[in-house]
Amino acid sequence: MDNLLTDRQFWVNYWESKTGLSVSIPENYLFHKELASIVDTQKVKTAIELGGFPGYYAVFLKKYLKLDVTLLDYFVHQPVTNSLLEANNLSESDIHIIETDLFNHKETKQYDLVLSCGLIEHFNDTADIIQRHIDFVKPGGTLFITLPNFKALNGWFQKSFDRDNYDKHNISCMDPELLASICRKAGLEVVQSKYFGHFSIWLENEKQKSAGLKLFKKTIWLAGKVFTKIFPFNSRQLSPYIILEARKGR
């Protein structure tokens, strides 16, 4: 089976369909507490975001945590990234950009922090794509991976109303225990691997969906938010994300 669930043209089409990409990244950006804690406790100086175009997390790490940051993706539209940097009062020189295929890229440089947010689920061989992350991690460095949890209610919503998008994801990898076991076999210490977030659902390119579907989505979203406000907990059934944090030995 081909390891890749998407191709370059998919990502060209995906990003060309997006509007409003150049936004000011807030200090409370998703996963900000987890990233700030890693940077503080592990004395992180350098970081690389894999598969992160247009570079939201790279910008966050540079803007708020003052790291030496690199962005690697095999599709980078430089004007979009430049506009994002400008929107966050950063310059083109503030983030190193590598446009390359991760599977053909031979990189000898390693980083204190290697992260990806929404990347590994687009590959069939989960152990292989995680190992490619690990190759970038310095001894003593940290691996931080996040991905959507489509085994939750959000996954049912995607499968029911956006099947094309759902099929671009490897659902079987959305398992904290699986991710932890892959890291342990690779010799890493697993700090945490868990469901994250109380509740959320979303649709790609929501503006293009029917009014009825948008209303239905909003109804479910509100009901879920109210329920988890009263009963806040992380779970396989409701949490929209999975996070993995692991450390390489020195």
Helices and strands as residue ranges (DSSP letters): H 8-16, H 32-42, E 46-50, H 56-63, E 68-73, H 78-87, G 92-94, E 95-99, E 111-117, G 120-122, H 126-134, E 137-148, H 153-161, H 163-166, G 171-173, H 176-185, E 189-196, G 206-208, H 211-230, E 241-247
